[in-house]
Amino acid sequence: LSSLILERAGLVGCCEFHDEPSEHMSGEGIADLVETLHDRAKALDKKIWLVDHHVMEAGLFEGKVVAVRDGNGSHLETE
């Protein structure tokens, strides 16, 4: 929806956020999703953030940020 609104306003966003798109997907579906989003990021020259509870190991990611909660509270770790 946000892409449509931006397009109608003559604007182009530089990034996209996808919140838990792998809900109810199989492992194969998740792999296809990651590949599709990777191709989309390259084709549109965008940064795409994939926010999910599933651990996704794919060589297509430029990096990973993990939210960790421990005895000291919550913090982010980059990989």
N, CA, C and O atoms as CSV, one atom per row, in Angstrom:
chain,resi,resn,atom,element,x,y,z
A,1,LEU,N,N,0.821,-1.191,0.000
A,1,LEU,CA,C,0.000,0.000,0.000
A,1,LEU,C,C,0.867,1.257,0.000
A,1,LEU,O,O,0.587,2.218,-0.717
A,2,SER,N,N,1.924,1.238,0.814
A,2,SER,CA,C,2.780,2.427,0.873
A,2,SER,C,C,3.454,2.689,-0.473
A,2,SER,O,O,3.631,3.844,-0.863
A,3,SER,N,N,3.832,1.617,-1.191
A,3,SER,CA,C,4.444,1.799,-2.511
A,3,SER,C,C,3.469,2.465,-3.470
A,3,SER,O,O,3.860,3.334,-4.249
A,4,LEU,N,N,2.209,2.067,-3.419
A,4,LEU,CA,C,1.189,2.658,-4.282
A,4,LEU,C,C,1.003,4.138,-3.961
A,4,LEU,O,O,0.912,4.966,-4.868
A,5,ILE,N,N,0.949,4.466,-2.688
A,5,ILE,CA,C,0.768,5.866,-2.274
A,5,ILE,C,C,1.969,6.703,-2.719
A,5,ILE,O,O,1.799,7.802,-3.248
A,6,LEU,N,N,3.178,6.188,-2.506
A,6,LEU,CA,C,4.374,6.916,-2.931
A,6,LEU,C,C,4.389,7.111,-4.442
A,6,LEU,O,O,4.705,8.193,-4.936
A,7,GLU,N,N,4.042,6.047,-5.172
A,7,GLU,CA,C,4.035,6.127,-6.636
A,7,GLU,C,C,3.048,7.184,-7.120
A,7,GLU,O,O,3.360,7.967,-8.017
A,8,ARG,N,N,1.862,7.204,-6.527
A,8,ARG,CA,C,0.840,8.195,-6.913
A,8,ARG,C,C,1.307,9.617,-6.626
A,8,ARG,O,O,0.896,10.556,-7.308
A,9,ALA,N,N,2.169,9.781,-5.615
A,9,ALA,CA,C,2.687,11.106,-5.262
A,9,ALA,C,C,3.940,11.451,-6.060
A,9,ALA,O,O,4.508,12.532,-5.904
A,10,GLY,N,N,4.368,10.514,-6.924
A,10,GLY,CA,C,5.564,10.756,-7.725
A,10,GLY,C,C,6.849,10.554,-6.951
A,10,GLY,O,O,7.893,11.090,-7.324
A,11,LEU,N,N,6.782,9.786,-5.877
A,11,LEU,CA,C,7.956,9.545,-5.039
A,11,LEU,C,C,8.391,8.090,-5.144
A,11,LEU,O,O,7.597,7.206,-5.469
A,12,VAL,N,N,9.666,7.863,-4.861
A,12,VAL,CA,C,10.199,6.500,-4.857
A,12,VAL,C,C,10.906,6.281,-3.529
A,12,VAL,O,O,11.796,7.047,-3.157
A,13,GLY,N,N,10.508,5.236,-2.816
A,13,GLY,CA,C,11.156,4.920,-1.545
A,13,GLY,C,C,12.475,4.197,-1.778
A,13,GLY,O,O,12.668,3.541,-2.801
A,14,CYS,N,N,13.372,4.326,-0.820
A,14,CYS,CA,C,14.684,3.680,-0.945
A,14,CYS,C,C,14.756,2.369,-0.172
A,14,CYS,O,O,15.757,1.657,-0.250
A,15,CYS,N,N,13.704,2.046,0.573
A,15,CYS,CA,C,13.734,0.802,1.335
A,15,CYS,C,C,12.321,0.263,1.530
A,15,CYS,O,O,11.328,0.976,1.387
A,16,GLU,N,N,12.274,-1.027,1.862
A,16,GLU,CA,C,11.013,-1.698,2.164
A,16,GLU,C,C,11.209,-2.497,3.440
A,16,GLU,O,O,12.304,-2.988,3.715
A,17,PHE,N,N,10.150,-2.622,4.208
A,17,PHE,CA,C,10.157,-3.448,5.411
A,17,PHE,C,C,9.064,-4.494,5.274
A,17,PHE,O,O,7.920,-4.169,4.959
A,18,HIS,N,N,9.417,-5.747,5.512
A,18,HIS,CA,C,8.462,-6.845,5.459
A,18,HIS,C,C,8.436,-7.498,6.838
A,18,HIS,O,O,9.426,-8.079,7.281
A,19,ASP,N,N,7.294,-7.396,7.507
A,19,ASP,CA,C,7.153,-7.885,8.875
A,19,ASP,C,C,6.532,-9.276,8.880
A,19,ASP,O,O,5.358,-9.444,8.549
A,20,GLU,N,N,7.319,-10.257,9.253
A,20,GLU,CA,C,6.909,-11.653,9.388
A,20,GLU,C,C,6.197,-12.209,8.146
A,20,GLU,O,O,5.107,-12.770,8.255
A,21,PRO,N,N,6.813,-12.053,6.973
A,21,PRO,CA,C,6.166,-12.573,5.762
A,21,PRO,C,C,6.202,-14.094,5.664
A,21,PRO,O,O,5.495,-14.671,4.838
A,22,SER,N,N,7.006,-14.750,6.484
A,22,SER,CA,C,7.146,-16.204,6.364
A,22,SER,C,C,6.152,-16.980,7.223
A,22,SER,O,O,6.215,-18.208,7.295
A,23,GLU,N,N,5.232,-16.263,7.876
A,23,GLU,CA,C,4.231,-16.922,8.712
A,23,GLU,C,C,3.495,-17.986,7.906
A,23,GLU,O,O,2.969,-17.703,6.830
A,24,HIS,N,N,3.460,-19.194,8.420
A,24,HIS,CA,C,2.766,-20.339,7.808
A,24,HIS,C,C,3.412,-20.815,6.510
A,24,HIS,O,O,2.752,-21.489,5.719
A,25,MET,N,N,4.680,-20.489,6.264
A,25,MET,CA,C,5.366,-20.946,5.055
A,25,MET,C,C,6.232,-22.159,5.362
A,25,MET,O,O,6.718,-22.325,6.480
A,26,SER,N,N,6.413,-22.987,4.371
A,26,SER,CA,C,7.324,-24.124,4.491
A,26,SER,C,C,8.757,-23.617,4.324
A,26,SER,O,O,8.971,-22.469,3.935
A,27,GLY,N,N,9.721,-24.460,4.614
A,27,GLY,CA,C,11.123,-24.101,4.420
A,27,GLY,C,C,11.413,-23.724,2.979
A,27,GLY,O,O,12.165,-22.786,2.711
A,28,GLU,N,N,10.812,-24.460,2.053
A,28,GLU,CA,C,10.995,-24.163,0.628
A,28,GLU,C,C,10.368,-22.810,0.274
A,28,GLU,O,O,10.935,-22.035,-0.496
A,29,GLY,N,N,9.205,-22.543,0.841
A,29,GLY,CA,C,8.549,-21.259,0.604
A,29,GLY,C,C,9.369,-20.097,1.127
A,29,GLY,O,O,9.452,-19.052,0.482
A,30,ILE,N,N,9.980,-20.274,2.301
A,30,ILE,CA,C,10.828,-19.231,2.879
A,30,ILE,C,C,12.041,-18.986,1.991
A,30,ILE,O,O,12.414,-17.837,1.753
A,31,ALA,N,N,12.664,-20.061,1.498
A,31,ALA,CA,C,13.818,-19.920,0.604
A,31,ALA,C,C,13.425,-19.156,-0.661
A,31,ALA,O,O,14.170,-18.293,-1.126
A,32,ASP,N,N,12.249,-19.476,-1.218
A,32,ASP,CA,C,11.769,-18.764,-2.407
A,32,ASP,C,C,11.503,-17.298,-2.097
A,32,ASP,O,O,11.807,-16.425,-2.909
A,33,LEU,N,N,10.939,-17.024,-0.927
A,33,LEU,CA,C,10.667,-15.651,-0.514
A,33,LEU,C,C,11.960,-14.846,-0.438
A,33,LEU,O,O,12.038,-13.735,-0.961
A,34,VAL,N,N,12.970,-15.411,0.213
A,34,VAL,CA,C,14.249,-14.713,0.363
A,34,VAL,C,C,14.859,-14.426,-1.009
A,34,VAL,O,O,15.367,-13.331,-1.249
A,35,GLU,N,N,14.808,-15.398,-1.898
A,35,GLU,CA,C,15.358,-15.203,-3.246
A,35,GLU,C,C,14.580,-14.123,-4.007
A,35,GLU,O,O,15.172,-13.290,-4.694
A,36,THR,N,N,13.260,-14.147,-3.878
A,36,THR,CA,C,12.427,-13.149,-4.556
A,36,THR,C,C,12.705,-11.745,-4.035
A,36,THR,O,O,12.817,-10.801,-4.818
A,37,LEU,N,N,12.817,-11.602,-2.715
A,37,LEU,CA,C,13.106,-10.282,-2.141
A,37,LEU,C,C,14.506,-9.810,-2.510
A,37,LEU,O,O,14.725,-8.615,-2.712
A,38,HIS,N,N,15.451,-10.734,-2.600
A,38,HIS,CA,C,16.812,-10.387,-3.034
A,38,HIS,C,C,16.778,-9.846,-4.466
A,38,HIS,O,O,17.369,-8.807,-4.760
A,39,ASP,N,N,16.089,-10.556,-5.341
A,39,ASP,CA,C,15.977,-10.114,-6.738
A,39,ASP,C,C,15.271,-8.767,-6.827
A,39,ASP,O,O,15.655,-7.916,-7.629
A,40,ARG,N,N,14.247,-8.569,-6.014
A,40,ARG,CA,C,13.513,-7.303,-6.002
A,40,ARG,C,C,14.412,-6.148,-5.554
A,40,ARG,O,O,14.386,-5.065,-6.138
A,41,ALA,N,N,15.197,-6.393,-4.521
A,41,ALA,CA,C,16.104,-5.353,-4.016
A,41,ALA,C,C,17.096,-4.935,-5.099
A,41,ALA,O,O,17.366,-3.748,-5.280
A,42,LYS,N,N,17.627,-5.908,-5.807
A,42,LYS,CA,C,18.587,-5.597,-6.877
A,42,LYS,C,C,17.899,-4.860,-8.028
A,42,LYS,O,O,18.416,-3.857,-8.520
A,43,ALA,N,N,16.738,-5.354,-8.455
A,43,ALA,CA,C,16.044,-4.765,-9.599
A,43,ALA,C,C,15.606,-3.330,-9.328
A,43,ALA,O,O,15.648,-2.485,-10.223
A,44,LEU,N,N,15.186,-3.053,-8.095
A,44,LEU,CA,C,14.687,-1.722,-7.748
A,44,LEU,C,C,15.722,-0.853,-7.052
A,44,LEU,O,O,15.441,0.292,-6.697
A,45,ASP,N,N,16.927,-1.399,-6.855
A,45,ASP,CA,C,18.005,-0.697,-6.155
A,45,ASP,C,C,17.524,-0.179,-4.804
A,45,ASP,O,O,17.642,1.006,-4.491
A,46,LYS,N,N,16.970,-1.117,-4.000
A,46,LYS,CA,C,16.436,-0.782,-2.683
A,46,LYS,C,C,17.062,-1.658,-1.610
A,46,LYS,O,O,17.570,-2.744,-1.890
A,47,LYS,N,N,17.016,-1.176,-0.402
A,47,LYS,CA,C,17.330,-1.985,0.773
A,47,LYS,C,C,16.030,-2.602,1.238
A,47,LYS,O,O,15.036,-1.896,1.403
A,48,ILE,N,N,16.018,-3.890,1.450
A,48,ILE,CA,C,14.830,-4.563,1.933
A,48,ILE,C,C,15.140,-5.197,3.272
A,48,ILE,O,O,16.061,-6.005,3.398
A,49,TRP,N,N,14.361,-4.820,4.267
A,49,TRP,CA,C,14.498,-5.356,5.621
A,49,TRP,C,C,13.439,-6.426,5.815
A,49,TRP,O,O,12.252,-6.191,5.587
A,50,LEU,N,N,13.873,-7.590,6.233
A,50,LEU,CA,C,12.991,-8.717,6.486
A,50,LEU,C,C,12.983,-8.959,7.985
A,50,LEU,O,O,13.993,-9.375,8.553
A,51,VAL,N,N,11.854,-8.703,8.628
A,51,VAL,CA,C,11.725,-8.845,10.082
A,51,VAL,C,C,10.945,-10.123,10.344
A,51,VAL,O,O,9.794,-10.247,9.925
A,52,ASP,N,N,11.568,-11.081,11.040
A,52,ASP,CA,C,10.931,-12.376,11.195
A,52,ASP,C,C,11.471,-13.097,12.415
A,52,ASP,O,O,12.589,-12.840,12.861
A,53,HIS,N,N,10.652,-14.019,12.960
A,53,HIS,CA,C,11.096,-14.845,14.076
A,53,HIS,C,C,11.838,-16.087,13.601
A,53,HIS,O,O,12.553,-16.716,14.381
A,54,HIS,N,N,11.675,-16.445,12.334
A,54,HIS,CA,C,12.396,-17.598,11.794
A,54,HIS,C,C,13.854,-17.237,11.535
A,54,HIS,O,O,14.160,-16.126,11.102
A,55,VAL,N,N,14.728,-18.163,11.798
A,55,VAL,CA,C,16.135,-17.977,11.459
A,55,VAL,C,C,16.292,-18.327,9.991
A,55,VAL,O,O,15.962,-19.435,9.569
A,56,MET,N,N,16.790,-17.392,9.228
A,56,MET,CA,C,16.934,-17.605,7.791
A,56,MET,C,C,18.402,-17.494,7.436
A,56,MET,O,O,18.994,-16.417,7.507
A,57,GLU,N,N,18.970,-18.598,7.060
A,57,GLU,CA,C,20.369,-18.610,6.654
A,57,GLU,C,C,20.422,-18.643,5.136
A,57,GLU,O,O,20.157,-19.672,4.515
A,58,ALA,N,N,20.758,-17.532,4.563
A,58,ALA,CA,C,20.884,-17.471,3.107
A,58,ALA,C,C,22.044,-16.558,2.769
A,58,ALA,O,O,22.194,-15.494,3.370
A,59,GLY,N,N,22.848,-16.953,1.836
A,59,GLY,CA,C,23.983,-16.147,1.422
A,59,GLY,C,C,23.573,-14.891,0.681
A,59,GLY,O,O,24.430,-14.121,0.247
A,60,LEU,N,N,22.274,-14.669,0.528
A,60,LEU,CA,C,21.784,-13.515,-0.210
A,60,LEU,C,C,21.672,-12.270,0.656
A,60,LEU,O,O,21.504,-11.171,0.129
A,61,PHE,N,N,21.760,-12.418,1.968
A,61,PHE,CA,C,21.645,-11.274,2.865
A,61,PHE,C,C,22.972,-10.530,2.950
A,61,PHE,O,O,24.041,-11.141,2.972
A,62,GLU,N,N,22.887,-9.199,2.996
A,62,GLU,CA,C,24.097,-8.392,3.195
A,62,GLU,C,C,24.497,-8.368,4.659
A,62,GLU,O,O,25.651,-8.080,4.978
A,63,GLY,N,N,23.581,-8.659,5.538
A,63,GLY,CA,C,23.872,-8.656,6.959
A,63,GLY,C,C,22.662,-9.091,7.738
A,63,GLY,O,O,21.594,-9.349,7.182
A,64,LYS,N,N,22.849,-9.168,9.042
A,64,LYS,CA,C,21.758,-9.605,9.901
A,64,LYS,C,C,21.851,-8.838,11.213
A,64,LYS,O,O,22.939,-8.653,11.758
A,65,VAL,N,N,20.706,-8.397,11.712
A,65,VAL,CA,C,20.609,-7.747,13.011
A,65,VAL,C,C,19.673,-8.616,13.846
A,65,VAL,O,O,18.554,-8.914,13.429
A,66,VAL,N,N,20.136,-9.016,15.020
A,66,VAL,CA,C,19.360,-9.897,15.881
A,66,VAL,C,C,19.036,-9.163,17.176
A,66,VAL,O,O,19.922,-8.609,17.827
A,67,ALA,N,N,17.750,-9.164,17.545
A,67,ALA,CA,C,17.341,-8.598,18.829
A,67,ALA,C,C,17.472,-9.693,19.879
A,67,ALA,O,O,16.902,-10.774,19.736
A,68,VAL,N,N,18.232,-9.403,20.940
A,68,VAL,CA,C,18.505,-10.384,21.984
A,68,VAL,C,C,18.000,-9.840,23.312
A,68,VAL,O,O,18.248,-8.684,23.655
A,69,ARG,N,N,17.287,-10.684,24.058
A,69,ARG,CA,C,16.853,-10.304,25.394
A,69,ARG,C,C,17.563,-11.223,26.380
A,69,ARG,O,O,17.489,-12.446,26.264
A,70,ASP,N,N,18.245,-10.632,27.339
A,70,ASP,CA,C,18.933,-11.418,28.356
A,70,ASP,C,C,18.740,-10.755,29.722
A,70,ASP,O,O,17.880,-9.886,29.869
A,71,GLY,N,N,19.512,-11.147,30.697
A,71,GLY,CA,C,19.389,-10.613,32.051
A,71,GLY,C,C,19.644,-9.121,32.147
A,71,GLY,O,O,19.238,-8.488,33.122
A,72,ASN,N,N,20.310,-8.547,31.150
A,72,ASN,CA,C,20.616,-7.118,31.150
A,72,ASN,C,C,19.595,-6.308,30.357
A,72,ASN,O,O,19.751,-5.095,30.214
A,73,GLY,N,N,18.567,-6.949,29.846
A,73,GLY,CA,C,17.584,-6.247,29.030
A,73,GLY,C,C,17.672,-6.693,27.584
A,73,GLY,O,O,18.099,-7.812,27.299
A,74,SER,N,N,17.275,-5.837,26.684
A,74,SER,CA,C,17.296,-6.147,25.255
A,74,SER,C,C,18.350,-5.295,24.559
A,74,SER,O,O,18.590,-4.142,24.919
A,75,HIS,N,N,18.973,-5.902,23.547
A,75,HIS,CA,C,19.958,-5.181,22.741
A,75,HIS,C,C,20.029,-5.809,21.359
A,75,HIS,O,O,19.534,-6.915,21.144
A,76,LEU,N,N,20.643,-5.100,20.427
A,76,LEU,CA,C,20.789,-5.586,19.060
A,76,LEU,C,C,22.213,-6.065,18.827
A,76,LEU,O,O,23.173,-5.456,19.298
A,77,GLU,N,N,22.333,-7.160,18.097
A,77,GLU,CA,C,23.639,-7.669,17.675
A,77,GLU,C,C,23.652,-7.750,16.158
A,77,GLU,O,O,22.677,-8.186,15.545
A,78,THR,N,N,24.742,-7.336,15.561
A,78,THR,CA,C,24.874,-7.421,14.105
A,78,THR,C,C,25.804,-8.561,13.752
A,78,THR,O,O,26.767,-8.855,14.460
A,79,GLU,N,N,25.490,-9.187,12.648
A,79,GLU,CA,C,26.313,-10.299,12.161
A,79,GLU,C,C,26.666,-10.061,10.720
A,79,GLU,O,O,27.357,-10.878,10.111
